Amino acid sequence: MSGEAHLYPLLFTPVYKHYIWGGDRISRTYGRHLPPGIYAESWEISNRPEGMSVVANGDLAGKGLKDLVIESGVDLLGRGRSHFPLLFKLLDSRECLSVQVHPNGANAGTVGGEPKTEMWYVLAADPDAHVFAGLAEGVGEPEFTQALREGKVSGVLNSVPVSAGDAVYIPGGRIHAIDKGCLLLEVQQNSNTTYRVYDWGRVGADGIARPLHIEQAMKVINWSDRCMAKHIPQRIGSLGKAGSISAIVSCPFFIVELLDIVGSVEIECDGSGFHALFTESGEVCVQAGDVSVFAGAGVSCLVPASQPCYRLTAGPNGARVVRTTLPARTP
């Protein structure tokens, strides 16, 4: 391997973000014992200076993901890869998030940002929960600009009702917002560029309105975009007697699938990229080589690319695991 450290299934200490729209659902749902406060996001696996993941288990405990990438290179990332391409988060929307957009690879450089395509997998949702994704039919730049001026932005966005198990794909350039009442797993490109265009007239904890980025946003919104229907996992294969595998979202940057596991199954790897696992429900033991880690509900685990295979063994009540892998070539 390219570094000296022996790699194994990695757990990380979450990094929490306390944005004004968050709540306490992450701690309540997954039994995380956190001090009182607002927890909008939990950055589960992150290689960013504003929220760096630190290994929580084994011989590498205390090491930042940035250093691990430098030291282990392709053994962690996969063949032909030199940077950690994704960011994994949990989001709790006690209130509606701002209406926002992220640039894509074609226009990020023109506005000085990083491209960001993402997907949301709904872990829990209130009965009337929905998200906004894309423009409503017949809405272009003139109609959107007028709605923005009049404070009627929700009326020109495509509203998508969501419930647990749904997924929504947000390519760069798609205007969007998460409404209140959602707990989501977000898989995204490794970027933190967000252009906020409307914030529902609210102010921050300091009593001051949060900044908007309307000029940049108007340059990167895809005005011909119409959000497709939400994604509902579709069974695509069997794990033998150990369960099934369902497709959630596949795009040029990530492949997200759902593994429903009863018993034990061995997963083969081809060295092209890491496998990121999130236990949605139940509990699972992740074993690679002579190292095993326990991942209960709400726990994220990273299996390095150098592992030729790993075994997932569900608890007595089974387990549902969201798995993210990388396409053969990541742009």
C-alpha positions as CSV (number, residue, x, y, z in Angstrom):
1,M,0.0,0.0,0.0
2,S,1.1,3.6,-0.5
3,G,1.1,4.5,3.2
4,E,2.4,2.7,6.3
5,A,-1.0,2.5,8.1
6,H,-3.0,-0.7,8.0
7,L,-6.4,0.1,6.7
8,Y,-9.6,-1.4,8.0
9,P,-13.4,-0.5,8.2
10,L,-13.3,3.1,9.6
11,L,-15.7,4.9,12.0
12,F,-15.6,8.6,12.4
13,T,-16.6,11.2,15.0
14,P,-19.5,13.2,13.6
15,V,-19.0,17.0,13.1
16,Y,-22.2,18.9,14.0
17,K,-23.5,22.1,12.5
18,H,-25.9,24.4,14.4
19,Y,-27.8,26.2,11.7
20,I,-30.9,28.0,12.7
21,W,-33.3,25.6,10.9
22,G,-32.1,22.5,12.7
23,G,-33.6,20.6,15.7
24,D,-32.9,17.6,17.9
25,R,-34.1,14.7,15.7
26,I,-30.7,13.4,15.0
27,S,-30.0,12.8,18.6
28,R,-33.5,11.5,19.4
29,T,-33.6,9.1,16.5
30,Y,-30.2,7.6,16.9
31,G,-29.7,7.9,20.6
32,R,-26.8,10.3,20.4
33,H,-26.1,11.9,23.8
34,L,-25.5,15.5,22.8
35,P,-25.7,18.7,24.9
36,P,-28.9,20.6,24.5
37,G,-29.0,22.8,21.4
38,I,-29.8,22.9,17.7
39,Y,-28.3,20.3,15.5
40,A,-29.0,20.9,11.9
41,E,-26.4,18.7,10.3
42,S,-24.1,15.9,11.2
43,W,-21.2,15.6,8.9
44,E,-20.6,11.9,9.0
45,I,-17.7,11.5,6.6
46,S,-16.0,14.7,5.5
47,N,-12.6,15.8,4.2
48,R,-13.1,19.5,4.5
49,P,-11.3,22.0,6.7
50,E,-14.6,23.5,8.0
51,G,-15.7,20.0,9.2
52,M,-12.9,17.4,9.1
53,S,-13.7,13.8,10.0
54,V,-11.5,12.2,12.6
55,V,-11.2,8.4,12.9
56,A,-12.9,7.1,16.0
57,N,-11.8,3.4,16.0
58,G,-8.7,1.2,15.9
59,D,-5.0,2.0,15.5
60,L,-5.8,5.1,13.4
61,A,-8.1,6.7,16.0
62,G,-7.5,10.5,16.2
63,K,-6.2,10.8,12.7
64,G,-8.0,13.3,10.4
65,L,-9.4,12.1,7.1
66,K,-7.2,14.6,5.2
67,D,-4.0,13.0,6.6
68,L,-5.3,9.6,5.9
69,V,-5.9,10.5,2.2
70,I,-2.4,11.9,1.9
71,E,-0.8,8.9,3.6
72,S,-2.9,6.1,2.1
73,G,-3.9,7.4,-1.3
74,V,-5.3,4.9,-3.6
75,D,-5.5,2.2,-0.9
76,L,-8.2,4.3,0.7
77,L,-9.7,6.0,-2.3
78,G,-9.4,3.5,-5.2
79,R,-7.4,3.3,-8.4
80,G,-6.7,6.5,-10.2
81,R,-8.0,8.7,-7.4
82,S,-6.1,11.4,-5.5
83,H,-8.8,13.3,-3.5
84,F,-11.8,12.3,-1.4
85,P,-14.7,13.0,-3.8
86,L,-17.8,12.9,-1.6
87,L,-19.3,14.3,1.6
88,F,-21.9,12.5,3.7
89,K,-24.3,14.3,6.0
90,L,-27.4,13.8,8.1
91,L,-29.9,16.8,8.0
92,D,-32.7,17.6,10.4
93,S,-35.1,20.3,9.1
94,R,-37.1,21.5,12.1
95,E,-37.7,24.5,9.9
96,C,-37.6,25.0,6.1
97,L,-34.1,25.5,4.6
98,S,-33.4,28.5,2.4
99,V,-34.2,28.3,-1.3
100,Q,-30.8,27.7,-2.8
101,V,-28.7,26.4,-5.7
102,H,-25.3,24.9,-6.3
103,P,-23.1,25.3,-9.4
104,N,-22.3,22.4,-11.7
105,G,-19.0,21.5,-13.3
106,A,-19.6,23.7,-16.3
107,N,-20.3,26.9,-14.5
108,A,-18.7,26.7,-11.0
109,G,-15.5,28.3,-12.2
110,T,-17.3,31.3,-13.6
111,V,-18.7,32.2,-10.1
112,G,-15.7,31.1,-8.1
113,G,-17.4,28.1,-6.4
114,E,-17.1,24.3,-6.3
115,P,-19.5,22.1,-8.3
116,K,-22.0,20.3,-6.1
117,T,-24.5,17.5,-7.1
118,E,-26.3,15.8,-4.3
119,M,-29.1,13.4,-3.4
120,W,-31.4,13.1,-0.4
121,Y,-32.5,9.8,1.1
122,V,-35.5,10.3,3.4
123,L,-34.9,8.6,6.8
124,A,-38.0,10.0,8.5
125,A,-40.6,12.6,7.6
126,D,-43.7,14.3,9.1
127,P,-47.0,13.3,7.5
128,D,-47.2,16.5,5.4
129,A,-43.5,16.8,4.6
130,H,-42.2,17.8,1.2
131,V,-39.2,19.3,-0.6
132,F,-38.9,21.8,-3.4
133,A,-36.8,20.6,-6.3
134,G,-36.7,22.3,-9.7
135,L,-38.9,25.0,-11.2
136,A,-42.7,24.6,-11.7
137,E,-44.0,24.1,-15.2
138,G,-43.9,27.2,-17.2
139,V,-41.5,29.1,-14.9
140,G,-38.4,30.7,-16.4
141,E,-36.1,33.5,-15.3
142,P,-38.6,36.3,-15.7
143,E,-41.3,34.5,-13.6
144,F,-38.8,33.5,-11.0
145,T,-37.4,37.0,-10.7
146,Q,-40.8,38.5,-10.2
147,A,-41.7,35.9,-7.5
148,L,-38.4,36.6,-5.8
149,R,-39.2,40.3,-5.8
150,E,-42.7,39.7,-4.4
151,G,-41.6,37.1,-1.8
152,K,-43.7,34.4,-3.5
153,V,-40.9,32.0,-4.4
154,S,-42.6,28.8,-3.2
155,G,-45.3,29.2,-5.8
156,V,-42.8,28.9,-8.7
157,L,-41.0,25.8,-7.4
158,N,-41.9,22.2,-7.9
159,S,-43.2,20.7,-4.6
160,V,-42.4,17.0,-4.0
161,P,-44.2,15.2,-1.2
162,V,-41.8,12.8,0.6
163,S,-42.0,10.0,3.1
164,A,-39.4,7.6,4.6
165,G,-37.7,5.6,1.9
166,D,-38.0,8.2,-0.9
167,A,-35.0,9.9,-2.5
168,V,-34.6,13.1,-4.4
169,Y,-31.8,13.9,-6.9
170,I,-30.4,17.4,-7.0
171,P,-27.9,18.0,-9.8
172,G,-25.9,21.2,-9.8
173,G,-28.0,24.0,-11.2
174,R,-31.4,22.7,-9.8
175,I,-33.0,25.2,-7.5
176,H,-34.2,23.5,-4.3
177,A,-35.2,23.7,-0.6
178,I,-36.0,21.2,2.1
179,D,-39.2,21.9,3.9
180,K,-39.7,21.4,7.7
181,G,-40.2,18.0,9.1
182,C,-37.5,15.9,7.3
183,L,-34.6,13.8,8.5
184,L,-32.4,13.1,5.5
185,L,-29.2,11.3,4.6
186,E,-27.4,13.5,2.1
187,V,-24.7,12.2,-0.3
188,Q,-23.0,14.9,-2.3
189,Q,-19.9,16.0,-4.1
190,N,-17.1,17.2,-1.8
191,S,-18.2,20.9,-2.0
192,N,-19.6,23.5,0.3
193,T,-20.7,26.1,-2.2
194,T,-24.3,27.2,-1.7
195,Y,-26.0,30.2,-3.3
196,R,-28.9,31.3,-1.2
197,V,-31.6,33.1,-3.1
198,Y,-34.5,33.3,-0.6
199,D,-34.7,32.7,3.2
200,W,-38.4,33.1,4.0
201,G,-37.8,36.6,5.6
202,R,-36.2,35.2,8.8
203,V,-33.2,36.4,10.7
204,G,-30.3,34.5,12.2
205,A,-29.5,34.0,15.9
206,D,-27.9,37.4,15.9
207,G,-31.1,39.1,14.7
208,I,-29.6,39.8,11.3
209,A,-30.9,38.4,8.0
210,R,-28.5,35.8,6.6
211,P,-26.7,36.9,3.4
212,L,-28.2,36.1,0.0
213,H,-26.2,35.3,-3.2
214,I,-28.7,36.2,-5.9
215,E,-26.2,37.4,-8.5
216,Q,-24.3,34.1,-8.4
217,A,-27.4,32.0,-8.2
218,M,-29.0,33.6,-11.2
219,K,-25.9,32.6,-13.2
220,V,-26.0,29.0,-12.3
221,I,-29.7,28.1,-12.1
222,N,-30.7,25.7,-14.9
223,W,-33.7,27.6,-16.2
224,S,-34.9,24.6,-18.4
225,D,-34.7,22.2,-15.4
226,R,-37.8,20.4,-14.4
227,C,-37.4,17.9,-11.5
228,M,-38.2,14.4,-12.4
229,A,-40.4,12.3,-10.0
230,K,-38.8,11.3,-6.7
231,H,-36.8,8.1,-6.7
232,I,-38.3,5.1,-4.9
233,P,-35.8,2.2,-4.3
234,Q,-36.2,-0.5,-6.9
235,R,-35.0,-4.0,-6.2
236,I,-32.2,-4.9,-8.7
237,G,-30.8,-8.1,-7.2
238,S,-30.5,-10.6,-4.5
239,L,-27.9,-11.1,-1.7
240,G,-28.7,-14.8,-1.8
241,K,-30.4,-16.0,1.3
242,A,-29.0,-12.9,3.1
243,G,-31.4,-10.3,1.6
244,S,-31.8,-8.0,-1.4
245,I,-30.2,-4.9,-3.0
246,S,-32.2,-2.0,-4.4
247,A,-31.1,1.0,-6.5
248,I,-31.7,4.4,-5.2
249,V,-29.8,7.0,-7.2
250,S,-27.0,6.5,-9.8
251,C,-25.1,9.5,-11.4
252,P,-21.6,10.3,-12.6
253,F,-20.5,11.1,-9.1
254,F,-21.9,8.4,-6.9
255,I,-24.0,5.2,-6.8
256,V,-26.4,4.8,-3.9
257,E,-28.1,1.5,-3.1
258,L,-30.1,0.0,-0.3
259,L,-29.1,-3.4,1.2
260,D,-31.8,-5.2,3.2
261,I,-29.9,-7.9,5.1
262,V,-30.9,-10.9,7.1
263,G,-28.1,-13.1,8.2
264,S,-24.6,-12.7,6.7
265,V,-23.3,-11.8,3.3
266,E,-19.9,-11.3,1.8
267,I,-19.4,-8.2,-0.5
268,E,-16.7,-8.4,-3.1
269,C,-14.8,-5.2,-4.0
270,D,-12.7,-4.4,-7.1
271,G,-10.3,-1.8,-5.8
272,S,-11.9,1.0,-7.9
273,G,-13.2,2.9,-4.9
274,F,-14.2,2.8,-1.3
275,H,-17.6,1.7,0.0
276,A,-19.5,4.1,2.4
277,L,-22.1,2.4,4.6
278,F,-24.9,4.0,6.7
279,T,-27.0,1.8,8.9
280,E,-30.6,3.1,8.5
281,S,-32.1,0.6,10.8
282,G,-31.2,-2.5,12.8
283,E,-27.6,-3.3,13.4
284,V,-24.7,-4.8,11.4
285,C,-21.2,-6.0,11.9
286,V,-18.8,-5.0,9.2
287,Q,-15.8,-7.3,9.0
288,A,-12.8,-6.9,6.7
289,G,-9.8,-9.1,7.2
290,D,-9.3,-9.6,10.9
291,V,-11.1,-6.3,11.9
292,S,-14.7,-6.1,12.8
293,V,-16.7,-3.0,13.7
294,F,-20.3,-2.7,15.0
295,A,-22.5,-0.2,13.2
296,G,-25.9,0.3,14.9
297,A,-28.7,2.5,13.5
298,G,-27.4,5.9,12.5
299,V,-23.7,4.9,12.3
300,S,-21.6,5.5,9.2
301,C,-18.6,3.3,8.2
302,L,-16.1,3.6,5.4
303,V,-14.6,0.4,3.9
304,P,-11.3,1.3,2.2
305,A,-10.8,0.5,-1.5
306,S,-7.9,-1.8,-0.7
307,Q,-10.1,-4.4,0.9
308,P,-10.8,-7.2,-1.5
309,C,-14.0,-8.0,0.2
310,Y,-15.9,-7.5,3.5
311,R,-18.7,-9.3,5.3
312,L,-21.9,-7.8,6.6
313,T,-23.7,-9.7,9.4
314,A,-27.0,-8.3,10.5
315,G,-28.4,-8.4,14.0
316,P,-31.2,-10.7,15.0
317,N,-33.8,-8.3,13.6
318,G,-32.0,-7.7,10.3
319,A,-30.5,-4.5,9.0
320,R,-31.1,-1.9,6.4
321,V,-27.9,-0.3,5.1
322,V,-27.5,2.5,2.6
323,R,-24.3,1.8,0.5
324,T,-22.5,4.4,-1.6
325,T,-19.9,3.5,-4.1
326,L,-18.1,5.4,-6.8
327,P,-18.6,5.0,-10.6
328,A,-15.6,3.5,-12.5
329,R,-14.5,7.0,-13.3
330,T,-15.5,10.0,-11.2
331,P,-15.4,13.3,-13.1
